[in-house]
Amino acid sequence: MTDVTTSPSQSFDLLVRTRRSVRGFLDKRVPDEVLDDVFETARWSPSGTNVQPWHICVASGDVCERIRQGFLERAANKVAVKIDHPSDRRLGDPWRARKRGCAKVLYDSMGIDWDDREGRGRAAARNYEFFDAPHAAFICMHEGFGIQSAADIGMYAQTLMLALTTHGVASCAQGTLRNYPDLVREEFELEAEIKVLFGISFGYEDTNVPANMARTQRAPLTETVQFLG
Ligand SMILES: Cc1cc2nc3c(=O)[nH]c(=O)nc-3n(C[C@H](O)[C@H](O)[C@H](O)COP(=O)(O)O)c2cc1C
């Protein structure tokens, strides 16, 4: 994957920009050797005092299918979501505008109008199908950890997704996969104290899925970074 004609910094920049959220996967498992490689790399992520607060549940095959069906059945029966960690508060601009921009890119790629509530609902429902991914990694953390350790989890997640990218494996981080954490706890026989923060669906990209045409942008440096001195 890495182009040897580029410098390490260029290769890294390319890797970071190559990763993107994919929302349509082929029915093709990632080989076990690749999974071993990727999760081996991800465990080298940094964390405060090297506490490594992450606990990752990787669901594949029948296990992935059962959890997926659990999500879909609950959604069909309108079972209220019960998340382990509090959600973000409602925030105004610039964050609100960025959220809307992200949603618009996705709906545009799928040919869904902003006013088409049903279409938007269908797009959202794809989350619980895990976008047909053959694997889902549920990113968990003990309830004793707070926001500081959640930052460590973010580092782990990005390392994991970049490691997947180097192997040509696509992914989509999904906050929506925190909605029914008991399904994950039950399947993986987790202690009640282990809480689900989010999930990452992954597998090989189905390039025929329109949602995979979506490309997000980023706010300019001037909006998000202050250089002083
Ligand atoms: C923690 C986290 C949760 C996310 N939750 C969802 C989700 O539930 N559904 C979804 O379609 N995308 C989800 N995303 C993907 C973001 O929308 C996406 O990363 C962002 O728009 C930037 O686009 P890119 O990943 O293609 O670069 C999530 C991303 C992160 C990091």
PDBQT file of the ligand as one rigid body, heavy atoms in Angstrom, charges set to zero:
ROOT
HETATM    1  C1  LIG A 301     -16.531   8.216  17.341  1.00  0.00    +0.000 C 
HETATM    2  C2  LIG A 301     -17.191   8.310  15.988  1.00  0.00    +0.000 A 
HETATM    3  C3  LIG A 301     -18.537   7.984  15.846  1.00  0.00    +0.000 A 
HETATM    4  C4  LIG A 301     -19.129   8.006  14.578  1.00  0.00    +0.000 A 
HETATM    5  N1  LIG A 301     -20.442   7.585  14.447  1.00  0.00    +0.000 NA
HETATM    6  C5  LIG A 301     -20.959   7.423  13.207  1.00  0.00    +0.000 A 
HETATM    7  C6  LIG A 301     -22.229   6.793  13.054  1.00  0.00    +0.000 A 
HETATM    8  O1  LIG A 301     -22.900   6.403  14.016  1.00  0.00    +0.000 OA
HETATM    9  N2  LIG A 301     -22.691   6.615  11.795  1.00  0.00    +0.000 N 
HETATM   10  C7  LIG A 301     -21.975   7.002  10.691  1.00  0.00    +0.000 A 
HETATM   11  O2  LIG A 301     -22.459   6.786   9.575  1.00  0.00    +0.000 OA
HETATM   12  N3  LIG A 301     -20.764   7.604  10.812  1.00  0.00    +0.000 NA
HETATM   13  C8  LIG A 301     -20.235   7.789  12.037  1.00  0.00    +0.000 A 
HETATM   14  N4  LIG A 301     -18.979   8.331  12.184  1.00  0.00    +0.000 N 
HETATM   15  C9  LIG A 301     -18.212   8.718  10.998  1.00  0.00    +0.000 C 
HETATM   16  C10 LIG A 301     -18.111  10.233  10.860  1.00  0.00    +0.000 C 
HETATM   17  O3  LIG A 301     -19.299  10.748  10.352  1.00  0.00    +0.000 OA
HETATM   18  C11 LIG A 301     -16.926  10.535   9.936  1.00  0.00    +0.000 C 
HETATM   19  O4  LIG A 301     -15.733  10.090  10.536  1.00  0.00    +0.000 OA
HETATM   20  C12 LIG A 301     -16.781  12.025   9.625  1.00  0.00    +0.000 C 
HETATM   21  O5  LIG A 301     -17.899  12.497   8.951  1.00  0.00    +0.000 OA
HETATM   22  C13 LIG A 301     -15.529  12.297   8.783  1.00  0.00    +0.000 C 
HETATM   23  O6  LIG A 301     -15.601  11.568   7.573  1.00  0.00    +0.000 OA
HETATM   24  P1  LIG A 301     -14.525  10.485   7.169  1.00  0.00    +0.000 P 
HETATM   25  O7  LIG A 301     -14.459   9.449   8.275  1.00  0.00    +0.000 OA
HETATM   26  O8  LIG A 301     -15.028   9.890   5.881  1.00  0.00    +0.000 OA
HETATM   27  O9  LIG A 301     -13.197  11.166   7.016  1.00  0.00    +0.000 OA
HETATM   28  C14 LIG A 301     -18.372   8.388  13.431  1.00  0.00    +0.000 A 
HETATM   29  C15 LIG A 301     -17.030   8.736  13.607  1.00  0.00    +0.000 A 
HETATM   30  C16 LIG A 301     -16.442   8.712  14.847  1.00  0.00    +0.000 A 
HETATM   31  C17 LIG A 301     -14.982   9.064  14.983  1.00  0.00    +0.000 C 
ENDROOT
TORSDOF 0
